[in-house]
Amino acid sequence: MRRWLVIAAIAAGCDDKPAPPAVPFPSAGPSATPTPTVFPTPAPPRGLNVVLITVDALRADMPWVGYPRAIAPNLTRLAEQSVVYTHAYALSSYTSMSLGGLMTARYPSELPRSGLATSAFGDEALMLAEVLKAAGMKTLAVHGHVYFQGDTGMRQGFDDWRVLPKITTLPAREGHIVDDKLADMFIDGLATHGSGRMFAWVHFMDPHFAYARHADRERFTGAPDRAVPPGVTLGKIGQDLKNLYDGEVLFTDAQLGRVLAFIEKQPWADRTAVIVTADHGEAFGEHKSTFEHGYTLWDVLTRVPLLIRVPGLSPARIDTRRSHVDLARTLCELAGVPAPDSFRGVSLLPELGGARPPQRDIVIDMPYTDQAPRRRALIRGHDKIVVTETEELPQLFDLAADPGEQNDLGRGERAAELRRAWTEVDRALPDFPAPRRGKRKY
């Protein structure tokens, strides 16, 4: 009942709205506490349309941050017009957990869920689309992932929810290519709803394994350009897969370019914010047998691109680490809609407008599922600690000296200090008691 009171309060434009009490999340040192800015900044526009574009398995090492292959010319042009976050982090390394967290501004562990890796979330979880719809915005979502054919809970709040028919678990393996069709469907949806205020979300799919072959793939099968952080090498299998993946990214970028070109021609383009990010990254053997995504929390799986283009704001590059937990509040503020108290995170609008970005801890969360044990990571400054419930010792990496996470510093006083910080954060983060399925004991 309280959830619907929250929605009703937003619809009424009431700032003093009833809401579920915010869960306390302690400061784990000075860097974890948002610092009010005192720097003069442009006033970012509000009351905008919001177009959110997520790309499945899109890695952070894109051309606008130095990747040597020109695999995303349209996104590169968008980056030149945007505030670019070079160290943005998804909330997890699996689609359901990452996007469920993004859409609720919560950590996946604290959401009511089914306990499966492809988790369904309880309808009591307040979703971003519900908040924006209650404020009078039209809401559109377009998907080509088999996960979204089911009752995931993420459909809540969408007026228009479109999923490509006959999608399979691994469409590319069966010769299906979907992102051109998704672009068509999304452009049609934008044309349908663009006359009023709108929140529109599309999740492109083709960079997800298995990788299809495209006509432009040959340009990526030459010398193995640097495809991973310094100090990391790929074996032949990993490099061959990376070549195919890069061809998939190029194809998806072309479809995304069609969407951007359509938006730019519309009379509402100058009142529309565009955000591009990913649900997670992708691995190609940088860590021994780790391929694809999910289960673990390496940076190649959790660090993602983040481009935010806001009318009237200058392009910029922000190297400070940021989390997807901040996105829902940011999108609410861009739309001119009060964010509910249940949303975690901090709006990024001040720093989008030029304020100095304060340091904050990053928490990455993989709840236990039917396929993997529980893992959580904490990034403080350049230190990253990963604690897995089935392993006695944590892993600790210095991301400044070792961006490829090849040198585990998980013993000694430095690790003990980070483990204490991790414990403080972990204890403050609720863990919804989702059922543990199957015979595996963790």
Buried (B, 14 or more C-beta within 10 A) or exposed (E): EEBEEBBEBBBEEEEEBBBBEEBEBEBBEEBBEBEEBEEEBEEBBEEBBBBBBBBBBBBBBBBBBEBEBEBBEBBBBBBEBBBBBBBBBBBBBBBBBBBBBBBBBBBBBBBBBBBBBBBBBEBEBBBBBBBBBBBEBBBBBBBBBBBBBEEBBBBBBBBBBBBBEEBEEEBBEEEBBBBBBBBBBBBBBBEEBBEEBBBBBBBBBBBBBBBBBBEEBEBBEEEBEBBBBEEBEBEEEBBBBBBBBBBBBBBBBBBBBBBBEBBEEBEBBEBBBBBBBBBBBBBBBBBEEBBBBBBBBBBBBBBBBBBBBBBEBEEBEBEBBBBBBBBBBBBBBBBEBBBBBBBBBBBBBBBBBBBEBBBBBBBBBBBBBBBBBBBBBBBBEEBBBBBBEEEEEBBBBBBEEBBBBEEBBBEEEBBEBBBEBBEBBBEBBEBBEBEBBEEEEE
